């Protein structure tokens, strides 16, 4: 910590007779409060900072060409322990090119969660008390005993975290093997994990493919995959059955570039990852996932595809996006069976009709991952976009992990009752 010492000037007795100046040493002054974003996924533009009041005012710093500007993540250094920190987040007023808001600023509801994510070590996250909302801003107040405080839109999870999880799982479990799905356009590795235990031939195993974070800001999508993996490697009997009878692939962070740079990802130019599942993808990781899934479909083994997302701020229940236009009769029947097990695990779930609302939207819908998988999978392939609410008390690593665990339970029950036949192309 930097200290500042005042200079004491000694005046001689000729100037002030009888005056004695006693210097007892340098007096440390409080270091200036500092905002840092020079780390993976960091994003904040400081508008004002007041060290004495421990108040910071920021807005997201994301590049509009790299997705909707709602993600923010910063670290405060030189916090006075025990003194309240006040963070005001102001939604961007720049016109965004994402979604249906091409000529106006992004609605502030995407940028201003009810609670901020808070950490004193950048690893363990909890929610702040609810913030005070204004029209285009929210103010969060936190008191900590730590001189360092991390604050974010939601609990961050990065490509580095995904690689560390894959390493950890491979070291702890012989049936877990890490792999690199692709190198991104900016040269980052896209980590994946394959889980398959026992002596059952690979050719007889149904394949489960799970992705997270096709939209960089949707951090909960990654935490759901973490919960799925942690359940799958556990001693739970259902988890053991699934890994002994299926081949499971998990990619926690697809959009590693925009996650790394703290950009939103959704609506990125030329298109975001979940609009890139075309014959000629822009993103290498999408092309690599397509190649692997096509190979599994050719073997007749592509069974369940789950794409983990966060929705808008309103929904309170986990919901599944359906894509009826592309489902044949066998897959439609299997989809309903999977949903029955999902309801048993989650209770109430919401279903969003996957039909495009306008005919001109059909080409875009066809480039969405779940639509593409259904069109290019087996007759028995089912695929869901799983949207997990974030603006709730469960929008924490623990809450997201529980969703992943329940998805694992539903997947096991579905495959145990509906084993895919590798003979069906």
ZAZA-108804 format. One line per 10 residues: number of its first residue (from 1); their letters; for each residue x, y, z of N, C-alpha, C. Coordinates in pm, whole numbers, plus 50000, padded with zeros to 5 digits. Layout:
BEGIN
NUM> a> X,Y,Z,X,Y,Z,X,Y,Z  ...
***
This chain:
BEGIN
1> xxxxxxxxxx> 50085,49881,50000,50000,50000,50000,50088,50124,50000  50060,50216,49915,50137,50338,49910,50096,50429,50023  50195,50494,50087,50167,50590,50193,50221,50725,50154  50157,50825,50205,50199,50961,50175,50234,51031,50306  50354,51092,50313,50398,51158,50436,50406,51309,50413  50344,51387,50500,50354,51533,50485,50494,51581,50519  50537,51692,50461,50668,51751,50490,50652,51860,50595  50731,51851,50705,50729,51953,50810,50850,52043,50792  50830,52169,50779,50939,52265,50764,50976,52322,50900  51105,52315,50938,51150,52366,51068,51196,52510,51052
11> xxxxxxxxxx> 51137,52596,51129,51175,52736,51126,51272,52761,51241  51381,52828,51214,51484,52849,51316,51442,52950,51421  51514,52954,51535,51479,53043,51647,51494,53189,51610  51576,53219,51505,51588,53360,51467,51459,53414,51411  51378,53323,51356,51253,53369,51295,51139,53370,51395  51130,53262,51474,51026,53253,51578,51094,53216,51709  51142,53312,51785,51212,53281,51910,51123,53201,52005  51181,53099,52068,51110,53019,52167,51025,52910,52109  51010,52909,51975,50927,52806,51913,51009,52680,51894  50959,52569,51943,51026,52441,51928,50938,52353,51839
21> xxxxxxxxxx> 50992,52303,51729,50920,52216,51638,50967,52074,51661  50874,51986,51689,50908,51846,51715,50849,51760,51604  50933,51690,51531,50886,51601,51424,50884,51459,51477  50766,51401,51486,50754,51267,51545,50749,51159,51438  50773,51195,51311,50775,51094,51205,50665,51117,51103  50677,51047,50993,50580,51061,50886,50446,51003,50927  50339,51074,50898,50204,51029,50931,50141,50969,50806  50108,50839,50808,50051,50777,50688,49912,50830,50658  49887,50859,50534,49754,50899,50491,49690,50783,50417  49556,50780,50416,49485,50672,50350,49512,50672,50201
31> xxxxxxxxxx> 49540,50554,50147,49565,50542,50004,49435,50567,49928  49451,50613,49805,49335,50641,49722,49263,50512,49684  49131,50516,49688,49050,50405,49640,49079,50388,49491  49098,50264,49449,49137,50238,49311,49042,50138,49247  49006,50163,49121,48923,50071,49044,49012,49999,48943  49003,49865,48939,49081,49786,48845,48987,49700,48760  49019,49692,48631,48946,49602,48540,49043,49528,48449  49174,49533,48482,49277,49475,48396,49296,49327,48425  49185,49253,48416,49188,49109,48440,49082,49045,48351  49085,48914,48340,48994,48842,48252,48849,48872,48285
41> xxxxxxxxxx> 48775,48917,48189,48632,48947,48197,48603,49082,48263  48706,49158,48302,48683,49288,48364,48620,49387,48268  48529,49470,48317,48464,49569,48233,48397,49675,48318  48447,49799,48311,48381,49912,48377,48449,50040,48330  48370,50140,48300,48423,50274,48273,48384,50363,48390  48483,50416,48457,48459,50495,48578,48409,50634,48539  48295,50672,48596,48239,50805,48574,48283,50901,48684  48273,50858,48807,48322,50936,48920,48373,50842,49028  48465,50892,49110,48519,50813,49221,48549,50908,49336  48501,50875,49456,48521,50956,49575,48583,50869,49683
51> xxxxxxxxxx> 48712,50887,49709,48782,50804,49807,48726,50825,49946  48703,50949,49985,48658,50978,50121,48524,50913,50150  48433,50917,50053,48301,50859,50073,48295,50712,50032  48402,50660,49972,48407,50524,49918,48289,50498,49825  48274,50591,49731,48165,50585,49634,48224,50582,49493  48173,50488,49412,48218,50475,49274,48096,50473,49183  48107,50543,49073,48000,50547,48973,48058,50498,48841  47997,50393,48785,48053,50332,48663,47943,50304,48561  47986,50272,48441,47896,50221,48337,47970,50108,48267  47900,50010,48207,47971,49903,48136,48062,49959,48028
61> xxxxxxxxxx> 48177,49892,48007,48276,49940,47911,48281,49857,47784  48183,49769,47762,48186,49679,47648,48179,49752,47514  48244,49693,47415,48241,49743,47278,48109,49698,47213  48034,49794,47157,47904,49762,47098,47917,49660,46985  48030,49659,46914,48049,49561,46807,48068,49420,46863  48095,49412,46992,48121,49282,47054,48006,49238,47145  47889,49297,47122,47771,49252,47194,47705,49357,47279  47585,49327,47326,47507,49423,47404,47584,49464,47530  47585,49594,47562,47672,49647,47668,47608,49643,47806  47591,49523,47860,47529,49514,47992,47619,49451,48098
71> xxxxxxxxxx> 47731,49389,48058,47818,49321,48154,47914,49420,48221  47927,49411,48353,48026,49490,48427,48089,49405,48537  48218,49430,48561,48296,49350,48655,48421,49431,48691  48437,49462,48818,48548,49546,48862,48600,49501,48998  48721,49547,49028,48781,49524,49161,48814,49658,49223  48782,49671,49351,48818,49790,49426,48934,49757,49519  49040,49834,49510,49155,49820,49599,49160,49937,49696  49223,49913,49811,49239,50015,49916,49105,50054,49978  49017,49955,49991,48891,49976,50062,48920,49985,50212  48853,50076,50281,48866,50084,50427,48777,49978,50490
81> xxxxxxxxxx> 48835,49877,50554,48753,49771,50613,48651,49826,50712  48530,49774,50702,48424,49814,50794,48348,49938,50751  48394,50006,50645,48325,50125,50598,48247,50092,50471  48125,50139,50462,48039,50106,50350,48096,50154,50217  48089,50065,50118,48123,50098,49980,47993,50116,49902  47986,50221,49825,47868,50248,49743,47907,50243,49596  47840,50155,49521,47863,50143,49377,47735,50180,49305  47744,50281,49220,47631,50317,49134,47664,50272,48992  47576,50193,48934,47593,50146,48796,47491,50218,48709  47541,50281,48604,47457,50355,48510,47450,50277,48380
91> xxxxxxxxxx> 47331,50246,48334,47314,50172,48208,47365,50256,48092  47421,50189,47992,47473,50258,47875,47361,50330,47801  47392,50450,47752,47293,50525,47673,47325,50521,47524  47419,50432,47485,47455,50421,47344,47356,50330,47272  47323,50365,47150,47234,50281,47070,47304,50148,47042  47234,50041,47063,47294,49909,47049,47245,49841,46923  47328,49750,46869,47290,49675,46750,47239,49537,46783  47218,49508,46913,47176,49374,46952,47026,49357,46954  46980,49239,46916,46838,49204,46926,46750,49296,46845  46638,49338,46905,46540,49423,46836,46558,49570,46871
101> xxxxxxxxxx> 46671,49606,46932,46689,49744,46979,46801,49811,46900  46792,49806,46769,46902,49851,46685,46917,50003,46682  46814,50078,46716,46821,50222,46704,46801,50295,46836  46812,50223,46946,46794,50286,47076,46880,50214,47179  46904,50279,47293,46986,50215,47396,46922,50087,47448  47006,49997,47493,46959,49875,47555,46876,49908,47678  46765,49839,47696,46684,49863,47815,46768,49842,47940  46760,49932,48038,46846,49921,48157,46821,49796,48240  46708,49729,48221,46681,49610,48302,46784,49501,48278  46850,49502,48161,46951,49401,48132,47082,49427,48208
111> xxxxxxxxxx> 47103,49550,48248,47230,49592,48308,47224,49601,48460  47104,49611,48515,47088,49645,48657,47017,49533,48733  47090,49430,48775,47027,49324,48854,46979,49376,48988  46886,49303,49047,46838,49342,49180,46952,49345,49280  47041,49245,49273,47157,49238,49362,47283,49224,49276  47392,49280,49324,47521,49262,49257,47588,49136,49311  47680,49081,49233,47763,48971,49280,47884,49031,49353  47919,48976,49469,48021,49034,49556,48118,48925,49598  48248,48960,49602,48350,48866,49646,48466,48943,49708  48534,48880,49803,48655,48941,49859,48781,48874,49808
121> xxxxxxxxxx> 48767,48769,49727,48884,48700,49673,48875,48673,49524  48766,48716,49459,48749,48693,49317,48714,48550,49281  48686,48467,49382,48656,48326,49359,48523,48284,49418  48502,48321,49543,48376,48287,49612,48282,48406,49603  48159,48378,49554,48066,48486,49524,47937,48472,49603  47883,48586,49645,47751,48592,49706,47681,48716,49652  47556,48733,49690,47481,48849,49642,47486,48962,49744  47488,49085,49693,47479,49202,49778,47336,49221,49827  47313,49308,49924,47174,49347,49952,47113,49410,49827  46980,49406,49813,46916,49466,49695,46957,49611,49678
131> xxxxxxxxxx> 46983,49649,49552,47020,49786,49523,46899,49877,49514  46925,50006,49515,46821,50106,49498,46813,50142,49349  46696,50125,49288,46681,50146,49145,46631,50287,49114  46693,50346,49015,46642,50467,48951,46604,50427,48808  46576,50525,48723,46528,50492,48589,46635,50419,48510  46758,50471,48509,46865,50410,48431,46988,50378,48516  46970,50361,48644,47084,50329,48730,47038,50249,48850  47133,50188,48915,47108,50117,49041,47226,50139,49132  47199,50150,49261,47304,50177,49360,47310,50061,49458  47429,50001,49468,47451,49887,49556,47544,49929,49670
141> xxxxxxxxxx> 47510,49887,49792,47589,49924,49910,47638,49798,49980  47769,49792,50002,47832,49673,50058,47931,49716,50165  47934,49642,50275,48034,49663,50380,48114,49536,50397  48247,49550,50399,48333,49433,50406,48449,49457,50501  48507,49350,50553,48627,49359,50637,48754,49347,50554  48738,49334,50423,48853,49315,50335,48894,49447,50269  49023,49470,50247,49067,49590,50174,49048,49579,50023  49009,49459,49977,48984,49436,49835,48842,49384,49817  48773,49438,49720,48634,49399,49697,48609,49387,49547  48552,49272,49508,48517,49247,49368,48365,49261,49355
151> xxxxxxxxxx> 48322,49329,49249,48179,49352,49225,48150,49323,49078  48038,49255,49053,48007,49216,48915,47857,49207,48893  47820,49209,48764,47679,49191,48725,47625,49059,48778  47705,48956,48771,47670,48822,48819,47798,48749,48851  47793,48629,48908,47914,48558,48945,47997,48520,48823  48114,48580,48802,48191,48555,48680,48240,48410,48671  48255,48365,48547,48315,48236,48516,48380,48252,48380  48511,48225,48371,48588,48257,48252,48638,48131,48181  48702,48152,48067,48766,48041,47999,48875,47978,48083  48946,48059,48160,49047,48005,48252,48983,47917,48358
161> xxxxxxxxxx> 48868,47959,48408,48795,47876,48505,48753,47744,48443  48709,47748,48317,48667,47625,48250,48785,47531,48234  48901,47584,48196,49020,47501,48181,49063,47442,48314  49055,47522,48421,49093,47473,48554,49000,47361,48600  48869,47374,48571,48776,47269,48608,48806,47141,48531  48833,47153,48402,48865,47035,48322,48991,46967,48374  49093,47046,48408,49217,46989,48466,49188,46917,48596  49109,46982,48680,49079,46925,48812,49003,46794,48799  48906,46789,48709,48827,46668,48691,48910,46554,48632  48997,46587,48537,49081,46484,48477,49176,46423,48580
171> xxxxxxxxxx> 49231,46506,48669,49324,46456,48770,49252,46372,48875  49128,46405,48903,49055,46337,49011,48982,46212,48965  48951,46202,48834,48866,46093,48785,48922,46037,48654  48948,45909,48653,49005,45845,48534,48909,45850,48415  48779,45862,48440,48681,45862,48332,48658,46001,48273  48725,46104,48326,48710,46241,48277,48833,46280,48196  48814,46323,48074,48923,46361,47987,48898,46500,47930  48993,46589,47952,48979,46724,47895,49013,46722,47747  48957,46817,47674,48992,46833,47534,48978,46979,47497  49040,47016,47388,49026,47152,47335,48934,47146,47215
181> xxxxxxxxxx> 48820,47213,47226,48724,47212,47116,48780,47284,46995  48843,47400,47016,48895,47481,46906,48984,47590,46963  49056,47656,46874,49122,47783,46906,49032,47894,46853  49006,47991,46936,48915,48099,46897,48980,48189,46792  48903,48280,46741,48955,48374,46641,49065,48461,46698  49064,48482,46830,49167,48564,46893,49274,48480,46963  49276,48350,46931,49385,48264,46977,49369,48203,47113  49248,48202,47168,49226,48141,47298,49174,47997,47282  49212,47911,47374,49163,47774,47372,49021,47769,47427  48939,47683,47367,48802,47661,47413,48801,47524,47482
191> xxxxxxxxxx> 48803,47520,47618,48817,47394,47689,48687,47313,47692  48702,47183,47685,48590,47091,47697,48626,46974,47786  48526,46896,47823,48545,46780,47909,48459,46665,47857  48519,46548,47843,48447,46427,47801,48443,46332,47919  48324,46277,47949,48307,46187,48063,48242,46058,48016  48311,45947,48040,48263,45816,47997,48337,45710,48079  48262,45629,48153,48324,45533,48245,48283,45390,48209  48371,45296,48235,48337,45156,48219,48376,45100,48085  48336,44974,48064,48382,44899,47947,48281,44894,47833  48165,44956,47849,48066,44954,47742,48124,45019,47617
201> xxxxxxxxxx> 48110,44956,47500,48168,45012,47377,48111,45150,47347  48198,45237,47301,48156,45373,47268,48044,45372,47165  48051,45281,47070,47951,45276,46963,47811,45247,47015  47800,45194,47137,47670,45162,47194,47622,45267,47295  47696,45373,47308,47661,45475,47408,47589,45593,47343  47473,45633,47396,47413,45758,47350,47502,45875,47390  47505,45978,47307,47588,46094,47334,47502,46208,47389  47556,46273,47492,47495,46393,47552,47594,46507,47530  47546,46618,47476,47633,46733,47451,47574,46854,47523  47654,46920,47608,47607,47035,47683,47703,47152,47663
211> xxxxxxxxxx> 47648,47267,47626,47728,47388,47610,47677,47497,47703  47766,47589,47733,47729,47709,47808,47793,47829,47744  47734,47943,47769,47796,48072,47737,47813,48098,47587  47712,48067,47509,47715,48115,47371,47696,48266,47366  47638,48321,47472,47631,48465,47491,47716,48499,47612  47819,48581,47591,47924,48598,47692,47872,48649,47826  47774,48740,47824,47730,48798,47950,47652,48699,48037  47604,48589,47980,47516,48498,48052,47597,48400,48138  47660,48454,48242,47753,48377,48324,47686,48257,48390  47558,48266,48421,47489,48153,48482,47490,48029,48394
221> xxxxxxxxxx> 47497,48050,48260,47503,47936,48170,47623,47848,48197  47736,47909,48232,47855,47830,48264,47841,47760,48399  47789,47829,48499,47775,47768,48632,47681,47648,48630  47580,47651,48542,47491,47536,48528,47570,47415,48478  47659,47435,48382,47742,47323,48334,47833,47271,48444  47881,47360,48530,47964,47317,48643,47885,47224,48735  47762,47263,48765,47678,47179,48850,47649,47045,48787  47628,47044,48656,47605,46919,48582,47726,46828,48595  47847,46882,48575,47969,46802,48582,47994,46754,48724  47979,46841,48822,48004,46801,48960,47909,46689,49004
231> xxxxxxxxxx> 47784,46697,48959,47692,46587,48988,47735,46460,48915  47775,46472,48790,47806,46356,48709,47926,46277,48762  48021,46343,48827,48138,46272,48880,48116,46223,49023  47998,46249,49078,47971,46215,49218,47940,46066,49234  47918,46026,49359,47884,45887,49390,47735,45860,49381  47658,45960,49342,47514,45939,49322,47492,45824,49224  47401,45733,49257,47380,45614,49174,47337,45651,49033  47253,45752,49022,47207,45793,48889,47323,45851,48808  47411,45927,48873,47527,45983,48804,47619,45872,48755  47640,45772,48838,47723,45659,48798,47664,45587,48677
241> xxxxxxxxxx> 47532,45568,48680,47468,45500,48566,47489,45579,48438  47470,45712,48445,47478,45793,48325,47619,45788,48265  47720,45804,48347,47855,45805,48290,47902,45665,48247  47836,45560,48300,47872,45424,48260,47797,45378,48135  47691,45449,48098,47611,45407,47984,47607,45510,47871  47657,45629,47895,47653,45734,47794,47793,45793,47775  47808,45871,47671,47929,45951,47649,47886,46096,47657  47944,46171,47750,47897,46306,47780,48007,46407,47746  47970,46510,47672,48062,46618,47637,48009,46749,47696  48097,46825,47761,48057,46952,47822,48157,47060,47782
251> xxxxxxxxxx> 48105,47171,47729,48186,47288,47695,48130,47406,47775  48192,47444,47887,48133,47546,47974,48131,47687,47916  48229,47722,47832,48237,47857,47776,48263,47847,47626  48162,47875,47546,48180,47874,47401,48244,48005,47353  48191,48118,47395,48238,48249,47347,48353,48298,47436  48467,48230,47427,48579,48262,47516,48634,48402,47492  48630,48451,47368,48688,48582,47338,48612,48695,47406  48481,48698,47389,48403,48807,47447,48393,48794,47599  48396,48672,47650,48403,48654,47795,48533,48712,47848  48644,48684,47781,48775,48730,47827,48785,48881,47830
261> xxxxxxxxxx> 48726,48948,47731,48741,49093,47720,48629,49169,47790  48538,49099,47856,48433,49167,47930,48327,49230,47843  48302,49170,47726,48198,49219,47636,48072,49133,47648  47961,49186,47599,47834,49116,47615,47817,48992,47530  47871,48995,47408,47862,48879,47320,47733,48869,47242  47620,48885,47308,47492,48872,47237,47475,48990,47142  47444,48958,47014,47432,49062,46914,47566,49108,46860  47673,49033,46887,47805,49072,46838,47809,49069,46686  47902,49143,46630,47920,49146,46485,48020,49039,46443  47997,48964,46335,47883,48975,46242,47758,48905,46293
271> xxxxxxxxxx> 47769,48813,46387,47655,48755,46457,47707,48686,46582  47620,48671,46679,47666,48604,46801,47671,48454,46778  47729,48384,46874,47752,48240,46857,47623,48163,46837  47516,48205,46902,47391,48129,46891,47308,48167,46769  47366,48246,46680,47305,48271,46548,47404,48231,46438  47504,48152,46475,47614,48123,46385,47616,47977,46338  47513,47899,46374,47512,47757,46340,47459,47741,46197  47545,47778,46104,47511,47780,45963,47606,47686,45889  47592,47670,45756,47688,47588,45682,47830,47645,45684  47844,47777,45707,47976,47840,45710,47988,47929,45834
281> xxxxxxxxxx> 48010,47871,45951,48016,47951,46074,48132,48050,46074  48109,48164,46135,48214,48264,46154,48308,48224,46267  48254,48162,46371,48331,48132,46492,48387,47990,46484  48518,47971,46501,48580,47838,46492,48522,47737,46591  48486,47784,46710,48433,47691,46810,48296,47636,46771  48217,47718,46702,48087,47669,46652,48111,47564,46544  48202,47593,46452,48233,47496,46345,48283,47364,46404  48367,47372,46508,48421,47250,46568,48312,47171,46638  48221,47239,46707,48109,47169,46772,48021,47101,46667  47994,47170,46557,47915,47110,46450,47980,46982,46397
291> xxxxxxxxxx> 48110,46985,46375,48179,46869,46322,48168,46749,46415  48185,46774,46543,48176,46664,46640,48033,46609,46648  47936,46698,46648,47797,46654,46658,47755,46580,46532  47799,46625,46416,47770,46555,46291,47829,46414,46293  47948,46400,46349,48010,46267,46358,47929,46176,46450  47881,46229,46561,47798,46150,46653,47665,46112,46586  47609,46205,46508,47484,46175,46439,47505,46067,46332  47618,46074,46264,47648,45973,46162,47656,45833,46224  47703,45828,46350,47710,45700,46421,47575,45661,46480  47475,45748,46466,47343,45720,46521,47335,45736,46671
301> xxxxxxxxxx> 47427,45816,46731,47434,45821,46877,47396,45956,46937  47371,46058,46855,47343,46190,46910,47205,46191,46974  47203,46200,47107,47079,46182,47181,47024,46310,47239  47100,46375,47328,47049,46492,47402,47147,46608,47386  47095,46722,47342,47174,46844,47333,47111,46948,47424  47191,47006,47514,47143,47106,47609,47231,47230,47597  47171,47343,47568,47243,47469,47553,47201,47561,47666  47295,47591,47757,47263,47661,47882,47278,47811,47866  47170,47884,47897,47164,48030,47882,47105,48094,48008  47111,48230,48009,47030,48312,48099,46930,48389,48015
311> xxxxxxxxxx> 46808,48407,48062,46706,48480,47985,46707,48629,48020  46597,48697,47990,46578,48833,48037,46559,48836,48187  46540,48954,48247,46535,48965,48393,46404,48920,48456  46300,48894,48376,46170,48867,48433,46143,48727,48482  46176,48622,48404,46134,48486,48441,46186,48441,48577  46100,48370,48650,46137,48318,48781,46158,48168,48780  46110,48100,48675,46129,47955,48666,46222,47922,48549  46297,47814,48566,46376,47764,48454,46281,47728,48340  46317,47766,48218,46230,47727,48108,46311,47676,47990  46243,47602,47906,46303,47533,47793,46244,47589,47665
321> xxxxxxxxxx> 46330,47620,47570,46282,47668,47441,46262,47548,47349  46145,47537,47292,46114,47429,47198,46127,47477,47054  46159,47388,46964,46166,47421,46823,46084,47320,46743  45951,47327,46754,45862,47230,46688,45877,47219,46538  45911,47329,46464,45913,47314,46318,46012,47209,46268  46109,47173,46350,46214,47084,46303,46207,46946,46365  46108,46920,46445,46098,46792,46514,46016,46693,46433  46075,46576,46408,45996,46467,46353,45918,46398,46463  45831,46306,46427,45745,46239,46525,45824,46165,46633  45928,46088,46600,46001,46017,46706,46063,46113,46807
331> xxxxxxxxxx> 46128,46221,46758,46191,46315,46849,46088,46393,46930  45974,46425,46870,45870,46499,46943,45819,46417,47062  45800,46288,47041,45755,46202,47151,45862,46193,47259  45988,46183,47219,46097,46175,47317,46113,46307,47392  46091,46416,47322,46100,46546,47387,46000,46556,47503  45880,46511,47480,45779,46516,47586,45818,46428,47705  45882,46315,47676,45927,46229,47785,46037,46296,47866  46129,46364,47798,46233,46437,47870,46172,46546,47957  46077,46618,47901,46012,46726,47976,45940,46674,48100  45885,46555,48092,45820,46496,48209,45921,46475,48321
341> xxxxxxxxxx> 46040,46427,48287,46143,46409,48389,46196,46543,48439  46201,46643,48350,46244,46776,48392,46146,46835,48493  46016,46815,48468,45917,46866,48563,45927,46794,48697  45958,46664,48693,45974,46590,48818,46093,46645,48898  46197,46691,48828,46316,46743,48896,46299,46887,48940  46236,46970,48856,46229,47114,48881,46097,47160,48941  45993,47078,48930,45861,47130,48960,45809,47204,48838  45762,47325,48856,45710,47402,48743,45821,47450,48652  45807,47430,48523,45897,47487,48425,45813,47558,48319  45875,47649,48248,45806,47720,48141,45857,47669,48007
351> xxxxxxxxxx> 45767,47666,47911,45805,47629,47775,45783,47749,47685  45883,47780,47606,45872,47890,47510,45866,47830,47371  45761,47863,47298,45745,47811,47163,45860,47856,47075  45924,47763,47008,46038,47797,46924,46003,47843,46784  45873,47848,46751,45835,47896,46618,45870,48044,46603  45936,48083,46494,45960,48225,46472,45827,48299,46457  45818,48417,46514,45692,48492,46511,45664,48552,46374  45769,48570,46292,45752,48626,46158,45824,48537,46057  45769,48519,45939,45833,48432,45839,45976,48472,45807  46003,48603,45807,46138,48648,45773,46241,48612,45880
361> xxxxxxxxxx> 46193,48570,45999,46285,48530,46105,46332,48385,46092  46268,48310,46003,46301,48168,45991,46448,48143,45961  46511,48217,45866,46654,48191,45842,46741,48211,45966  46705,48308,46051,46780,48329,46175,46758,48212,46270  46632,48171,46284,46600,48060,46374,46674,47932,46332  46691,47912,46204,46759,47793,46157,46907,47792,46192  46962,47910,46225,47103,47919,46262,47123,47917,46413  47016,47890,46488,47028,47873,46633,47072,47730,46662  47153,47713,46765,47217,47584,46790,47118,47469,46802  47015,47484,46884,46922,47373,46904,46847,47338,46777
371> xxxxxxxxxx> 46811,47439,46699,46745,47413,46571,46838,47335,46479  46964,47379,46473,47060,47313,46386,47082,47167,46428  47094,47144,46558,47118,47007,46607,47001,46916,46572  46879,46965,46590,46762,46882,46556,46759,46851,46407  46792,46951,46325,46789,46930,46180,46900,46836,46132  47011,46832,46205,47126,46753,46160,47154,46632,46249  47067,46607,46345,47087,46493,46433,47021,46367,46382  46999,46272,46473,46928,46149,46439,46778,46171,46448  46702,46073,46408,46557,46081,46425,46519,46090,46572  46609,46041,46659,46580,46040,46803,46647,46153,46879
381> xxxxxxxxxx> 46712,46244,46809,46783,46353,46877,46685,46457,46931  46704,46495,47057,46627,46605,47114,46725,46714,47156  46678,46839,47155,46764,46952,47187,46682,47061,47253  46739,47122,47355,46671,47229,47428,46768,47344,47454  46718,47466,47445,46784,47581,47503,46729,47595,47644  46814,47578,47743,46771,47583,47883,46804,47722,47938  46701,47797,47971,46717,47933,48022,46699,47933,48174  46805,47968,48247,46801,47969,48393,46790,48112,48444  46688,48146,48520,46671,48284,48569,46793,48332,48648  46824,48460,48635,46940,48518,48705,46901,48625,48805
391> xxxxxxxxxx> 46789,48690,48783,46753,48803,48870,46667,48756,48987  46717,48653,49056,46648,48592,49170,46750,48563,49279  46706,48529,49400,46802,48490,49504,46883,48366,49468  46835,48288,49371,46907,48167,49330,47008,48195,49218  47025,48321,49180,47121,48355,49075,47263,48362,49129  47307,48255,49194,47437,48243,49258,47505,48117,49206  47636,48099,49229,47698,47973,49189,47626,47851,49244  47583,47858,49369,47514,47744,49429,47378,47720,49364  47305,47828,49336,47174,47813,49273,47185,47758,49131  47281,47809,49055,47303,47759,48919,47348,47613,48921
401> xxxxxxxxxx> 47436,47580,49014,47483,47441,49023,47366,47345,49047  47270,47388,49126,47155,47303,49154,47075,47276,49026  47066,47377,48939,46999,47356,48811,47074,47252,48729  47207,47260,48727,47286,47161,48655,47267,47021,48708  47261,47010,48839,47238,46879,48902,47103,46822,48859  47000,46903,48859,46868,46857,48822,46860,46820,48674  46933,46894,48591,46939,46856,48449,47004,46720,48433  47106,46693,48513,47169,46562,48510,47073,46451,48549  46996,46475,48653,46899,46376,48699,46794,46348,48590  46743,46455,48528,46643,46437,48422,46702,46363,48303
411> xxxxxxxxxx> 46826,46393,48269,46891,46327,48155,46910,46178,48183  46953,46145,48302,46973,46003,48337,46842,45926,48330  46738,45981,48389,46609,45911,48389,46556,45895,48247  46575,45997,48167,46529,45989,48028,46604,45880,47952  46736,45876,47961,46813,45780,47885,46798,45638,47939  46777,45625,48067,46757,45491,48123,46627,45430,48069  46525,45515,48051,46396,45466,48003,46386,45465,47850  46471,45545,47784,46462,45557,47638,46601,45546,47577  46661,45428,47583,46795,45413,47526,46791,45432,47375  46883,45512,47325,46888,45539,47182,46948,45419,47110
421> xxxxx> 46899,45390,46993,46953,45280,46913,47057,45336,46819  47182,45287,46827,47284,45338,46736,47256,45304,46590  47157,45221,46566,47126,45180,46429,47035,45282,46359  46983,45379,46436,46894,45479,46376,46977,45596,46330  46989,45622,46200,47076,45731,46151,47010,45869,46171
***
